[in-house]
Amino acid sequence: MHREIGLSAALFELSDIHVDDFDASSYTQLLVEHSTRLLHADAASLLLTGEDGALYEHGSTSTTARRLQLLQMRLHAGPGVDSVRTALPVCAPDLHSDAPWPQFRQAALNAGFAAVHTLPLRVREDVIGSMSLFRHRAGGLSDDELAMAESLVHVATAFLLLNRAMRKSEILSRQLQSALNTRVAIEQAKGILAGRRGSTLAGALDVMRTFARHDHRQLDEVAHAVIDGSPSVSTLSICRTTYAERNGSRRTG
């Protein structure tokens, strides 16, 4: 009963987050600490995928566990790596027996661990990492322990995915707003310049584009300069043979 109460408390803490100030590093550290305590592990550590698709160590309860994760990343081999690749739990209940990762196995034994149990951080088709539980004693996870571990990583994965989705949404929103602001500035500058030159809007745009190209500036930068009345673009307001025509004749001459 004590363990069930502990699991409920851990799940509540992992679920009671504030999206606005969510910190992934603190959150993953909370996950490995709860997992180590509830599942009678001697250490726990996470591997998480980054935006580039590579795996990174992201939360450990000991320096030794962190080093073992870093070794897997360097070798591209180990239970954590395999769990991410297969999206399945990977268990080595006795590292003294043969294991498919000889270098990792030896390093884990040298660190005093006799067993490792790894679960993928997965929700449906999304796999964003794995959590490894290290034990000094050999032996597998019981059915109850496996169920508890799966509950912990499932809840944590859902919130980590939610945070990633929200960050992507915020980035997209900022990009769209920036594009909108740029378009508004260009349209405003076109109107100002067309009025000053007595030209069409299309003609004003051509003049700004040609100026930006020859002055090695971005079009939106030129547009803002026109709006602000900057002396650096004062020649654009002169109505004679258009800037575009003059520079175009130079390129073709």
C-alpha positions as CSV (number, residue, x, y, z in Angstrom):
1,M,0.0,0.0,0.0
2,H,2.9,2.4,0.8
3,R,4.3,2.0,-2.7
4,E,0.9,2.7,-4.3
5,I,0.6,5.9,-2.2
6,G,4.0,6.9,-3.3
7,L,3.2,6.3,-7.0
8,S,0.0,8.4,-6.7
9,A,2.0,11.2,-5.1
10,A,4.7,11.0,-7.8
11,L,2.1,11.0,-10.6
12,F,0.4,14.0,-9.1
13,E,3.6,15.9,-8.9
14,L,4.5,15.0,-12.5
15,S,1.1,16.1,-13.6
16,D,1.0,19.3,-11.6
17,I,3.0,21.5,-13.9
18,H,2.7,25.1,-15.1
19,V,3.0,25.2,-18.8
20,D,4.1,28.8,-18.9
21,D,7.3,28.2,-16.8
22,F,7.8,24.6,-17.7
23,D,11.5,23.6,-17.3
24,A,12.3,20.3,-19.1
25,S,15.6,19.8,-17.1
26,S,13.9,20.1,-13.8
27,Y,11.0,17.9,-14.9
28,T,13.2,15.0,-16.1
29,Q,15.3,15.2,-12.9
30,L,12.0,14.9,-11.0
31,L,11.1,11.8,-13.1
32,V,14.4,9.9,-12.5
33,E,14.4,10.7,-8.8
34,H,10.8,9.4,-8.3
35,S,11.6,6.3,-10.4
36,T,14.8,5.5,-8.4
37,R,12.9,5.7,-5.1
38,L,9.7,3.9,-6.1
39,L,11.3,1.1,-8.1
40,H,14.1,0.4,-5.7
41,A,16.7,1.3,-8.3
42,D,20.2,2.4,-7.3
43,A,20.3,5.0,-10.1
44,A,18.3,6.2,-13.1
45,S,19.0,8.3,-16.1
46,L,17.3,9.6,-19.2
47,L,18.2,9.9,-22.9
48,L,16.1,12.4,-24.8
49,T,16.0,13.2,-28.5
50,G,16.8,16.8,-29.4
51,E,15.5,18.9,-32.3
52,D,18.2,17.4,-34.5
53,G,17.0,13.9,-33.8
54,A,20.2,13.0,-31.8
55,L,20.1,11.6,-28.3
56,Y,21.2,13.6,-25.3
57,E,21.6,12.7,-21.6
58,H,18.9,14.6,-19.9
59,G,18.7,13.9,-16.2
60,S,20.5,11.5,-13.9
61,T,20.5,10.6,-10.2
62,S,24.3,9.9,-10.2
63,T,27.4,10.8,-12.0
64,T,28.0,7.1,-12.8
65,A,24.7,6.7,-14.5
66,R,25.3,9.8,-16.5
67,R,28.6,8.5,-17.7
68,L,27.0,5.3,-18.8
69,Q,24.5,7.2,-20.8
70,L,27.2,9.3,-22.4
71,L,29.0,6.1,-23.3
72,Q,25.9,4.8,-25.1
73,M,25.7,8.0,-27.0
74,R,29.3,7.7,-28.1
75,L,29.0,4.1,-29.0
76,H,25.5,4.4,-30.5
77,A,24.9,1.1,-28.6
78,G,23.3,0.1,-25.3
79,P,19.9,-0.5,-23.7
80,G,18.8,3.1,-23.8
81,V,19.7,3.5,-27.5
82,D,18.0,0.2,-28.4
83,S,14.9,1.1,-26.5
84,V,14.5,4.3,-28.5
85,R,15.2,2.5,-31.8
86,T,12.7,-0.3,-31.1
87,A,10.2,1.7,-29.0
88,L,10.2,-1.3,-26.6
89,P,11.4,-2.0,-23.1
90,V,15.0,-3.4,-23.0
91,C,16.0,-5.4,-19.9
92,A,19.3,-6.9,-19.0
93,P,18.5,-8.6,-15.6
94,D,22.0,-10.0,-15.2
95,L,24.9,-8.1,-16.8
96,H,27.3,-10.9,-15.7
97,S,25.7,-13.0,-18.5
98,D,26.2,-12.1,-22.1
99,A,24.7,-8.9,-23.3
100,P,24.6,-7.4,-26.9
101,W,26.6,-4.4,-25.8
102,P,30.0,-5.6,-24.6
103,Q,31.5,-2.2,-24.0
104,F,28.5,-0.9,-22.2
105,R,28.1,-4.1,-20.2
106,Q,31.7,-4.0,-19.0
107,A,31.5,-0.4,-18.1
108,A,28.2,-1.0,-16.1
109,L,29.8,-3.9,-14.3
110,N,32.9,-1.9,-13.5
111,A,30.5,0.8,-12.0
112,G,29.0,-1.8,-9.7
113,F,25.7,-2.4,-11.6
114,A,24.5,-5.9,-12.2
115,A,21.2,-5.1,-14.0
116,V,19.7,-2.4,-16.2
117,H,16.0,-2.0,-17.2
118,T,15.1,0.6,-19.8
119,L,11.7,1.8,-20.9
120,P,11.0,4.0,-23.9
121,L,9.4,7.4,-23.5
122,R,6.6,6.8,-25.8
123,V,3.0,7.9,-26.5
124,R,1.5,6.1,-29.4
125,E,3.9,6.6,-32.3
126,D,6.0,9.3,-30.7
127,V,9.2,8.1,-29.1
128,I,11.3,10.9,-27.6
129,G,13.8,9.0,-25.5
130,S,14.3,6.3,-22.8
131,M,14.7,5.9,-19.1
132,S,17.2,3.4,-17.7
133,L,17.1,2.0,-14.2
134,F,20.3,0.7,-12.8
135,R,20.6,-1.8,-10.0
136,H,23.5,-3.2,-8.0
137,R,21.8,-6.6,-7.7
138,A,20.8,-8.8,-10.5
139,G,17.2,-9.5,-11.2
140,G,14.3,-8.4,-13.3
141,L,11.5,-6.0,-12.6
142,S,8.3,-7.5,-11.1
143,D,5.0,-7.1,-13.0
144,D,4.0,-4.4,-10.4
145,E,7.3,-2.6,-10.8
146,L,7.1,-2.7,-14.6
147,A,3.5,-1.3,-14.5
148,M,4.6,1.5,-12.1
149,A,7.6,2.4,-14.3
150,E,5.3,2.5,-17.4
151,S,2.9,4.7,-15.6
152,L,5.6,7.2,-14.6
153,V,7.2,7.4,-18.1
154,H,3.8,7.6,-19.9
155,V,2.7,10.6,-17.9
156,A,6.1,12.3,-18.2
157,T,6.3,11.7,-21.9
158,A,2.8,13.2,-22.4
159,F,3.9,16.4,-20.7
160,L,7.2,16.6,-22.4
161,L,5.5,16.2,-25.8
162,L,3.0,18.8,-24.8
163,N,5.8,21.2,-24.0
164,R,7.5,20.6,-27.3
165,A,4.3,21.1,-29.2
166,M,3.7,24.4,-27.4
167,R,7.2,25.6,-28.1
168,K,6.9,24.8,-31.8
169,S,3.6,26.6,-31.8
170,E,5.1,29.7,-30.2
171,I,8.0,29.7,-32.7
172,L,5.6,29.4,-35.6
173,S,3.5,32.2,-34.2
174,R,6.5,34.5,-33.9
175,Q,7.6,33.6,-37.4
176,L,4.1,34.3,-38.8
177,Q,3.9,37.6,-36.9
178,S,7.3,38.6,-38.2
179,A,6.4,37.8,-41.8
180,L,3.1,39.8,-41.3
181,N,5.0,42.8,-39.9
182,T,7.5,42.7,-42.8
183,R,4.6,42.6,-45.3
184,V,2.9,45.5,-43.7
185,A,6.1,47.6,-43.6
186,I,6.7,46.9,-47.3
187,E,3.2,47.8,-48.3
188,Q,3.4,51.0,-46.3
189,A,6.7,52.0,-47.8
190,K,5.4,51.3,-51.3
191,G,2.5,53.7,-50.7
192,I,4.9,56.4,-49.3
193,L,7.4,56.1,-52.1
194,A,4.8,55.9,-54.8
195,G,3.3,59.2,-53.5
196,R,6.6,60.9,-53.4
197,R,7.7,59.8,-56.8
198,G,4.3,60.0,-58.5
199,S,4.7,56.4,-59.6
200,T,2.6,53.2,-59.3
201,L,2.9,50.9,-56.3
202,A,4.5,48.3,-58.5
203,G,7.1,50.8,-59.7
204,A,7.8,51.8,-56.1
205,L,8.4,48.2,-55.2
206,D,10.8,47.7,-58.1
207,V,12.8,50.7,-57.0
208,M,13.1,49.4,-53.4
209,R,14.1,46.0,-54.6
210,T,16.8,47.3,-56.9
211,F,18.1,49.6,-54.2
212,A,18.2,46.8,-51.6
213,R,20.0,44.5,-54.0
214,H,22.7,47.0,-54.9
215,D,23.1,48.3,-51.4
216,H,23.3,44.7,-50.0
217,R,20.3,45.3,-47.7
218,Q,17.2,43.4,-46.9
219,L,14.0,44.7,-48.5
220,D,12.2,45.1,-45.2
221,E,15.2,47.1,-43.9
222,V,14.8,49.5,-46.9
223,A,11.1,49.7,-46.3
224,H,11.5,50.7,-42.7
225,A,14.1,53.3,-43.8
226,V,11.5,54.8,-46.2
227,I,8.9,54.8,-43.5
228,D,11.3,56.5,-41.0
229,G,12.4,59.0,-43.6
230,S,16.1,58.0,-43.3
231,P,18.6,60.0,-45.4
232,S,20.1,56.7,-46.4
233,V,17.2,56.1,-48.9
234,S,16.6,59.8,-49.8
235,T,17.6,59.1,-53.4
236,L,14.6,56.8,-53.8
237,S,12.2,59.8,-53.7
238,I,13.8,61.6,-56.6
239,C,11.6,61.3,-59.6
240,R,13.9,61.0,-62.6
241,T,14.8,57.9,-64.7
242,T,13.9,55.3,-62.1
243,Y,16.6,53.8,-59.9
244,A,15.5,50.4,-61.2
245,E,15.9,51.5,-64.8
246,R,19.3,53.2,-64.3
247,N,20.8,50.2,-62.5
248,G,19.1,47.8,-64.9
249,S,20.8,49.5,-67.8
250,R,24.2,49.2,-66.1
251,R,23.7,45.5,-65.6
252,T,22.9,45.0,-69.3
253,G,25.4,47.4,-70.7
